[in-house]
Amino acid sequence: MANTVVINGDNRKFTLNPDIKLYALIDAGFVKTPKGNYNYEHPLYNDSPYNAPTKLKMTVNKDLSHLTMVITDRNGLQKVNIFKNKQLAPTVELLDYILKDLEERNILVPVKD
């Protein structure tokens, strides 16, 4: 886990909002794990979420201070770079929408270089 994360293939950096609230995580769909961390998984799909080739996976630690964020294959085992394939442009748009929503909920903030 890190303070600043970059999705593989993307040039943007994100960090947790310093004003993050636990209820915002739960409202956004984060689920508490047995260890106390908060996991978020969202399929990145065009037609059907059941056939989604990739998914966004995020974990926030129980202290709400560290974050991991990765795009994986359907099984969640392999990292996937959705930015190098032009056919995945709708998937990138969906990712942008999700990240914007998490920013508006005061969960993520973009990091400026």
N, C-alpha and C positions, 0 to 999 in steps of 0.2 A: 504494500500500500504506500501511497505517496501523497504529498501535498498538492502536487501539480501533475496532471495526466495528459497524455496525447494519445489519441486513437491512431493505431497503425495506419500510415498512409495519409493522415490528415496533418495540416500544418497549424491547426488551432490548438491552444492549450486551455485546460480548464482546471479550476480548483473549487473546493467547497466554499460556499458563501459563509463568511464569518458569522452572519446572523441566522444560520440555518436552525430550523425548529424541527423537533421530532415529528410533530403532527403533519408537517409539510411532506416529510418523507413517506409517511403512511398514506396520506392522501394521494401521493403520486404513484403509489403502487409498490413501494418497498416493503419487503417482508422480513420480519425479525427471524434470525437463525438461532439455533440452540446455543451458540456461543455468544449471542448478543449483538452480532453485526446485522446490517440491513442489506439485503440483496434485492436487485432489480433486474428482471429479464424482460425484454420486449422484442418480439419477432419483427424483423424488418422485411415486410412483404409488399407485393404489389396487388395481388388478387386475393389470395387466401392466407390467413395467418397459419393455417395448418400445413401449408406447403412452403413456408418461408425458408429460403436457403441460408439466411443468416439471422443472427440476433444480437442485440446490444445487451451486454451484461455489465452491471455495475455493483460494487460493494462499498458500503460506507461502514467504517468501524464503529463500535459501540460508543466511543467518546465523541463521535461526529467530527473527527479531526483529520482522518485520512480516507482516501478514495482510490478505487481501481475502476478502470473503464476499458472495455475491450469489445470488439466485434468478432463473433465466432461463427463457425459453421452451424448447421442445424443441430448437431449433437452437443455443441458447446465445448468441443475438445480442441479444435484447431483455430488459431487466429486467422482472420480473413481481412484482406485489404480491399474494400469496396470502392476505393478512389481510383484504382488503376484500370478499371473496366468501364468503358463508356456505356455499356448496356445496363449497368447498375445505377445509372443516374437517378431513376425514381427511388431507389433504395437510399441514396445519399440525401435526396430531398426529404424522405421520411425521417432519417437520422437528424437532419437539421431541424425539422419540426419538433422532434422529441427533445433535443437539446435546448431549443428556444423555450419550450414549455417548462423544462427544469430550471432555466434561468428566471422565467417569470414567477415561478413558485419560490424563488430565493433559495434554491438548493445548490445550483452551480453558478459560477461567474467565470467569464472568459479572462484569460491572463494576457495582458499586453506585454510584448517584448520591449 
